[in-house]
Amino acid sequence: ADGFYQYQATECVYSTSDYSDMVFLLSMSFNKDVYALYNSTVGKFVGLTEYGVKQAEYWNKDQARLQQQKAAVDTFCRPNAQNADSAVRDKA
């Protein structure tokens, strides 16, 4: 099949019950190759390919975008982790 395949994957990683070590990860892929990553601990995008390096440089100049990504720990990760954890505890 002809065409292109582009996607973003998000992940929230933590190991403590108070979520104090929560990290938000974002990976950007094109045709199954990851070209850029964001890690809330690092606080910036990192390019893995020639295209990804150019994109990361562009995105890292946008302070609003960086703040939004860093805030994802509190706006996306923690609420979803709390919901998932409570659902599991309620069933146990």
DSSP file with accessible surface (Angstrom, degrees, kcal/mol):
  #  RESIDUE AA STRUCTURE BP1 BP2  ACC     N-H-->O    O-->H-N    N-H-->O    O-->H-N    TCO  KAPPA ALPHA  PHI   PSI    X-CA   Y-CA   Z-CA
    1    1 A A              0   0  151      0, 0.0     2,-0.2     0, 0.0     0, 0.0   0.000 360.0 360.0 360.0 133.1    0.0    0.0    0.0
    2    2 A D        +     0   0  174      2,-0.0     2,-0.3     0, 0.0     0, 0.0  -0.482 360.0  73.9 -80.4 154.9    1.3    3.4   -0.9
    3    3 A G  S    S-     0   0   57     -2,-0.2     2,-0.3     2,-0.0     0, 0.0  -0.780  71.2 -80.6 134.8-178.3    1.3    6.2    1.6
    4    4 A F        -     0   0  168     -2,-0.3     2,-0.5     2,-0.0    -2,-0.0  -0.883  22.9-147.4-123.6 155.4    3.0    7.5    4.6
    5    5 A Y        +     0   0  127     -2,-0.3    26,-4.1     2,-0.0    27,-0.5  -0.949  24.1 166.7-129.2 106.1    2.7    6.6    8.3
    6    6 A Q  E     +A   30   0A 115     -2,-0.5     2,-0.3    24,-0.3    24,-0.2  -0.975   8.7 153.1-122.6 136.5    3.2    9.3   10.8
    7    7 A Y  E     -A   29   0A  84     22,-1.9    22,-2.9    -2,-0.4     2,-0.4  -0.992  32.4-137.8-156.0 162.2    2.4    9.1   14.5
    8    8 A Q  E     -A   28   0A 116     -2,-0.3     2,-0.4    20,-0.2    20,-0.2  -0.967  16.2-160.8-121.2 141.0    3.2   10.3   18.0
    9    9 A A  E     -A   27   0A  42     18,-2.4    18,-2.6    -2,-0.4     2,-0.3  -0.981   4.2-161.9-123.4 133.9    3.3    8.1   21.1
   10   10 A T  E     -A   26   0A  74     -2,-0.4     2,-0.3    16,-0.2    16,-0.2  -0.871   8.4-178.6-113.5 150.8    3.1    9.4   24.6
   11   11 A E  E     -A   25   0A 116     14,-2.3    14,-3.0    -2,-0.3     2,-0.5  -0.993  17.0-154.6-148.2 139.9    4.1    7.6   27.8
   12   12 A a  E     -A   24   0A  38     -2,-0.3     2,-0.4    12,-0.2    12,-0.2  -0.984  18.7-167.9-116.4 120.6    4.0    8.4   31.5
   13   13 A V  E     +A   23   0A  63     10,-2.5    10,-2.2    -2,-0.5     2,-0.3  -0.924  19.4 143.1-115.7 132.3    6.7    6.6   33.5
   14   14 A Y        -     0   0   73     -2,-0.4     8,-0.1     8,-0.2    -2,-0.0  -0.979  29.2-170.7-159.3 159.3    6.7    6.5   37.3
   15   15 A S        +     0   0  102     -2,-0.3     2,-0.3     0, 0.0    -1,-0.1   0.425  64.7  80.4-133.3  -3.8    7.6    4.1   40.1
   16   16 A T  S >  S-     0   0   48      1,-0.1     3,-1.4     0, 0.0     5,-0.1  -0.808  73.7-130.2-108.9 151.4    6.4    5.7   43.3
   17   17 A S  T 3  S+     0   0  108     -2,-0.3    -1,-0.1     1,-0.3    -3,-0.0   0.702 109.3  54.5 -72.4 -17.1    2.8    5.8   44.6
   18   18 A D  T 3  S-     0   0  105      4,-0.0    -1,-0.3     0, 0.0     4,-0.1   0.408 105.1-129.4 -95.1   3.2    2.9    9.6   45.1
   19   19 A Y    X   +     0   0   14     -3,-1.4     3,-1.6     1,-0.1    -2,-0.1   0.650  63.3 138.7  62.4  19.0    4.0   10.1   41.4
   20   20 A S  T 3  S+     0   0   79      1,-0.3    -1,-0.1    -6,-0.0    -3,-0.1   0.745  72.0  47.4 -68.2 -20.4    6.9   12.3   42.5
   21   21 A D  T 3  S+     0   0   55     -5,-0.1    -1,-0.3     2,-0.1    -8,-0.1   0.190  81.9 146.3-104.0  18.0    9.2   10.7   39.9
   22   22 A M    <   -     0   0   12     -3,-1.6     2,-0.4    -8,-0.1    -8,-0.2  -0.265  26.1-170.7 -60.6 134.7    6.7   11.0   37.0
   23   23 A V  E     -A   13   0A  28    -10,-2.2   -10,-2.5    50,-0.1     2,-0.5  -0.995  14.0-145.8-129.4 133.9    8.2   11.6   33.6
   24   24 A F  E     -A   12   0A  10     -2,-0.4    16,-2.4   -12,-0.2     2,-0.4  -0.875  19.0-171.1 -98.9 127.7    6.3   12.5   30.4
   25   25 A L  E     -AB  11  39A  46    -14,-3.0   -14,-2.3    -2,-0.5     2,-0.4  -0.962   7.0-175.5-121.3 138.4    7.8   11.0   27.2
   26   26 A L  E     -AB  10  38A   7     12,-2.4    12,-2.7    -2,-0.4     2,-0.4  -1.000   2.5-171.6-132.8 128.4    6.8   11.9   23.6
   27   27 A S  E     -AB   9  37A  28    -18,-2.6   -18,-2.4    -2,-0.4     2,-0.5  -0.971   8.4-154.7-121.7 140.9    8.2   10.2   20.5
   28   28 A M  E     -AB   8  36A   3      8,-2.8     7,-2.9    -2,-0.4     8,-1.4  -0.962  16.9-175.7-116.6 129.4    7.5   11.3   17.0
   29   29 A S  E     -AB   7  34A   0    -22,-2.9   -22,-1.9    -2,-0.5     2,-0.4  -0.913  17.6-167.6-129.1 150.5    7.8    8.8   14.2
   30   30 A F  E >  S-AB   6  33A  78      3,-2.3     3,-1.8    -2,-0.3   -24,-0.3  -0.987  83.3 -11.0-136.6 124.6    7.5    8.7   10.4
   31   31 A N  T 3  S-     0   0   67    -26,-4.1   -25,-0.1    -2,-0.4    -1,-0.1   0.906 130.4 -54.8  49.2  46.6    7.3    5.5    8.5
   32   32 A K  T 3  S+     0   0  163    -27,-0.5     2,-0.6     1,-0.2    -1,-0.3   0.452 114.1 116.2  71.8   4.2    8.1    3.6   11.7
   33   33 A D  E <   -B   30   0A 112     -3,-1.8    -3,-2.3     2,-0.0     2,-0.4  -0.911  65.0-132.8-104.1 124.0   11.3    5.5   12.3
   34   34 A V  E     +B   29   0A  56     -2,-0.6    -5,-0.3    -5,-0.2     3,-0.1  -0.606  30.1 171.9 -73.5 123.7   11.5    7.6   15.4
   35   35 A Y  E     +     0   0A  12     -7,-2.9    13,-2.8    -2,-0.4    14,-1.0   0.622  60.0  17.3-109.9 -17.2   12.8   11.0   14.4
   36   36 A A  E     -BC  28  47A   0     -8,-1.4    -8,-2.8    11,-0.3     2,-0.3  -0.996  58.3-164.0-155.2 150.7   12.4   13.1   17.6
   37   37 A L  E     -BC  27  46A  68      9,-2.4     9,-2.8    -2,-0.3     2,-0.4  -0.959   5.4-158.3-132.3 151.0   11.8   12.7   21.3
   38   38 A Y  E     -BC  26  45A   3    -12,-2.7   -12,-2.4    -2,-0.3     2,-0.4  -0.998   8.4-175.5-127.3 136.6   10.7   14.8   24.2
   39   39 A N  E  >> -BC  25  44A  50      5,-1.0     4,-3.0    -2,-0.4     5,-0.7  -0.994  21.2-147.7-131.1 122.6   11.5   14.0   27.8
   40   40 A S  T  45S+     0   0    7    -16,-2.4   -15,-0.1    -2,-0.4    -1,-0.1   0.767 100.1  57.1 -65.0 -23.7   10.0   16.2   30.6
   41   41 A T  T  45S+     0   0   98    -17,-0.2    -1,-0.2     1,-0.2   -16,-0.1   0.914 113.0  38.9 -70.7 -41.1   13.1   15.6   32.7
   42   42 A V  T  45S-     0   0   84     -3,-0.3    -2,-0.2     2,-0.1    -1,-0.2   0.866 100.0-146.0 -74.0 -38.9   15.4   16.9   30.0
   43   43 A G  T  <5 +     0   0   22     -4,-3.0     2,-0.3     1,-0.2    -3,-0.2   0.673  62.6  69.9  82.5  18.3   12.8   19.7   29.2
   44   44 A K  E   <S-C   39   0A 109     -5,-0.7    -5,-1.0    25,-0.1     2,-0.3  -0.979  82.3 -95.5-156.5 166.9   13.5   19.8   25.5
   45   45 A F  E     -C   38   0A   3     11,-0.3     2,-0.4    -2,-0.3    -7,-0.2  -0.625  31.3-157.9 -84.1 147.4   13.1   18.0   22.2
   46   46 A V  E     -C   37   0A  65     -9,-2.8    -9,-2.4    -2,-0.3     2,-0.3  -0.996  10.0-139.0-128.2 128.3   16.0   15.9   20.8
   47   47 A G  E     -C   36   0A  18     -2,-0.4   -11,-0.3   -11,-0.2     6,-0.1  -0.690  16.3-176.4 -88.0 140.8   16.3   15.0   17.2
   48   48 A L  S    S+     0   0   90    -13,-2.8     2,-0.3    -2,-0.3   -12,-0.2   0.513  71.0  36.8-110.7 -13.1   17.4   11.5   16.2
   49   49 A T  S  > S-     0   0   57    -14,-1.0     4,-2.8     1,-0.1     5,-0.2  -0.815  95.5 -96.8-128.2 173.5   17.6   12.0   12.4
   50   50 A E  H  > S+     0   0  148     -2,-0.3     4,-1.7     1,-0.2     5,-0.1   0.940 128.8  43.9 -57.9 -46.3   18.6   14.9   10.2
   51   51 A Y  H  > S+     0   0  121      1,-0.2     4,-2.4     2,-0.2    -1,-0.2   0.922 112.7  52.8 -63.6 -43.3   15.0   15.9    9.9
   52   52 A G  H  > S+     0   0    0      1,-0.2     4,-2.9     2,-0.2    -2,-0.2   0.866 105.1  54.0 -62.6 -37.1   14.4   15.4   13.6
   53   53 A V  H  X S+     0   0   63     -4,-2.8     4,-2.4     2,-0.2    -1,-0.2   0.934 110.3  47.4 -63.1 -44.1   17.3   17.6   14.6
   54   54 A K  H  X S+     0   0  121     -4,-1.7     4,-2.0    -5,-0.2    -2,-0.2   0.920 114.3  46.7 -63.6 -43.2   15.9   20.4   12.4
   55   55 A Q  H  X S+     0   0   44     -4,-2.4     4,-3.1     2,-0.2     5,-0.2   0.924 111.2  51.4 -64.5 -44.2   12.4   19.9   13.9
   56   56 A A  H  X S+     0   0    4     -4,-2.9     4,-2.7     1,-0.2   -11,-0.3   0.914 108.6  51.4 -61.3 -41.8   13.8   19.8   17.5
   57   57 A E  H  X S+     0   0  112     -4,-2.4     4,-0.7    -5,-0.2    -1,-0.2   0.926 113.2  45.8 -60.3 -43.3   15.7   23.0   17.0
   58   58 A Y  H >< S+     0   0  155     -4,-2.0     3,-0.9     1,-0.2     4,-0.4   0.945 115.2  45.5 -64.3 -49.3   12.6   24.7   15.7
   59   59 A W  H >< S+     0   0   15     -4,-3.1     3,-1.3     1,-0.2     7,-0.3   0.863 107.2  58.7 -65.0 -36.6   10.4   23.3   18.6
   60   60 A N  H 3< S+     0   0   39     -4,-2.7    -1,-0.2     1,-0.3    -2,-0.2   0.689  98.5  60.0 -70.2 -15.9   12.9   24.2   21.3
   61   61 A K  T << S+     0   0  167     -3,-0.9     2,-1.1    -4,-0.7    -1,-0.3   0.647  87.5  83.8 -80.7 -14.7   12.8   27.8   20.2
   62   62 A D    <>  -     0   0   70     -3,-1.3     4,-2.1    -4,-0.4     3,-0.2  -0.746  58.9-175.2 -94.3  95.1    9.1   27.9   21.1
   63   63 A Q  H  > S+     0   0  120     -2,-1.1     4,-2.5     1,-0.2     5,-0.2   0.851  82.6  56.0 -61.7 -35.4    8.9   28.5   24.8
   64   64 A A  H  > S+     0   0   64      2,-0.2     4,-2.2     1,-0.2    -1,-0.2   0.917 108.3  48.3 -63.3 -41.5    5.1   28.1   24.9
   65   65 A R  H  > S+     0   0   65     -3,-0.2     4,-2.4     2,-0.2    -2,-0.2   0.921 111.6  49.4 -64.8 -43.6    5.4   24.7   23.3
   66   66 A L  H  X S+     0   0   20     -4,-2.1     4,-2.6    -7,-0.3    -2,-0.2   0.911 111.2  49.3 -63.4 -41.8    8.1   23.6   25.8
   67   67 A Q  H  X S+     0   0  135     -4,-2.5     4,-2.4     1,-0.2    -1,-0.2   0.901 110.7  50.8 -63.8 -40.3    6.1   24.8   28.8
   68   68 A Q  H  X S+     0   0  136     -4,-2.2     4,-0.7     2,-0.2    -2,-0.2   0.916 111.7  47.2 -63.5 -42.5    3.0   22.9   27.5
   69   69 A Q  H >< S+     0   0   29     -4,-2.4     3,-0.9     1,-0.2     4,-0.3   0.928 113.0  48.1 -65.5 -44.2    5.1   19.7   27.1
   70   70 A K  H >< S+     0   0  112     -4,-2.6     3,-1.2     1,-0.2     4,-0.3   0.889 107.9  55.9 -64.1 -36.5    6.6   20.0   30.5
   71   71 A A  H >X S+     0   0   39     -4,-2.4     4,-2.5     1,-0.2     3,-1.1   0.690  84.0  86.0 -69.3 -15.8    3.2   20.7   32.1
   72   72 A A  H <X>S+     0   0    8     -3,-0.9     5,-2.6    -4,-0.7     4,-2.3   0.783  77.5  66.8 -59.2 -24.9    1.9   17.4   30.6
   73   73 A V  I <4>S+     0   0   13     -3,-1.2     5,-2.5    -4,-0.3    -1,-0.3   0.942 114.0  29.3 -58.3 -45.2    3.2   15.7   33.7
   74   74 A D  I <45S+     0   0   96     -3,-1.1    -2,-0.2    -4,-0.3    -1,-0.2   0.811 128.3  40.3 -85.8 -32.1    0.6   17.5   35.8
   75   75 A T  I  <5S+     0   0  103     -4,-2.5    -3,-0.2     3,-0.1    -2,-0.2   0.770 133.6  12.3 -90.8 -26.8   -2.1   17.9   33.2
   76   76 A F  I  X5S+     0   0   83     -4,-2.3     4,-1.5    -5,-0.3    -3,-0.2   0.775 125.8  43.0-115.7 -53.6   -2.0   14.5   31.4
   77   77 A a  I  ><S+     0   0    1     -5,-2.6     4,-2.9     2,-0.2     5,-0.2   0.958 112.4  44.9 -68.8 -57.6    0.1   12.0   33.3
   78   78 A R  H  ><S+     0   0   60     -5,-2.5     4,-2.8    -6,-0.2     5,-0.2   0.929 114.1  47.8 -59.5 -48.2   -0.8   12.4   37.0
   79   79 A P  H  > S+     0   0   47      0, 0.0     4,-2.2     0, 0.0    -1,-0.2   0.928 116.2  44.6 -60.1 -41.3   -4.6   12.6   36.4
   80   80 A N  H  X S+     0   0   81     -4,-1.5     4,-2.6     2,-0.2     5,-0.2   0.893 113.4  50.2 -69.5 -37.7   -4.6    9.5   34.2
   81   81 A A  H  X S+     0   0    7     -4,-2.9     4,-3.1     2,-0.2     5,-0.3   0.919 110.5  50.2 -65.6 -41.5   -2.3    7.6   36.5
   82   82 A Q  H  X S+     0   0   96     -4,-2.8     4,-2.4    -5,-0.2     5,-0.2   0.922 112.4  47.1 -63.0 -43.1   -4.5    8.4   39.5
   83   83 A N  H  X S+     0   0  107     -4,-2.2     4,-2.0    -5,-0.2    -2,-0.2   0.929 115.7  44.7 -62.9 -45.7   -7.6    7.2   37.5
   84   84 A A  H  X S+     0   0   51     -4,-2.6     4,-2.0     2,-0.2    -2,-0.2   0.933 114.3  48.5 -66.4 -44.2   -5.9    4.0   36.4
   85   85 A D  H  X S+     0   0   34     -4,-3.1     4,-2.8     1,-0.2     5,-0.2   0.914 111.9  48.9 -63.6 -42.3   -4.4    3.2   39.8
   86   86 A S  H  X S+     0   0   44     -4,-2.4     4,-2.5    -5,-0.3    -1,-0.2   0.896 109.1  53.4 -67.2 -35.9   -7.7    3.8   41.6
   87   87 A A  H  X S+     0   0   46     -4,-2.0     4,-0.9    -5,-0.2    -1,-0.2   0.908 112.0  45.2 -63.9 -39.1   -9.5    1.5   39.1
   88   88 A V  H >X S+     0   0  100     -4,-2.0     4,-1.1     2,-0.2     3,-0.6   0.932 113.7  48.4 -70.3 -45.4   -7.0   -1.2   39.8
   89   89 A R  H 3< S+     0   0  152     -4,-2.8     3,-0.4     1,-0.2    -2,-0.2   0.893 108.3  55.0 -62.6 -37.7   -7.1   -0.8   43.6
   90   90 A D  H 3< S+     0   0  125     -4,-2.5    -1,-0.2     1,-0.2    -2,-0.2   0.776 111.6  44.7 -66.7 -25.7  -10.9   -0.8   43.5
   91   91 A K  H <<        0   0  177     -4,-0.9    -1,-0.2    -3,-0.6    -2,-0.2   0.624 360.0 360.0 -90.8 -17.2  -10.9   -4.2   41.7
   92   92 A A     <        0   0  120     -4,-1.1    -3,-0.0    -3,-0.4    -4,-0.0  -0.267 360.0 360.0 -76.3 360.0   -8.2   -5.8   43.8
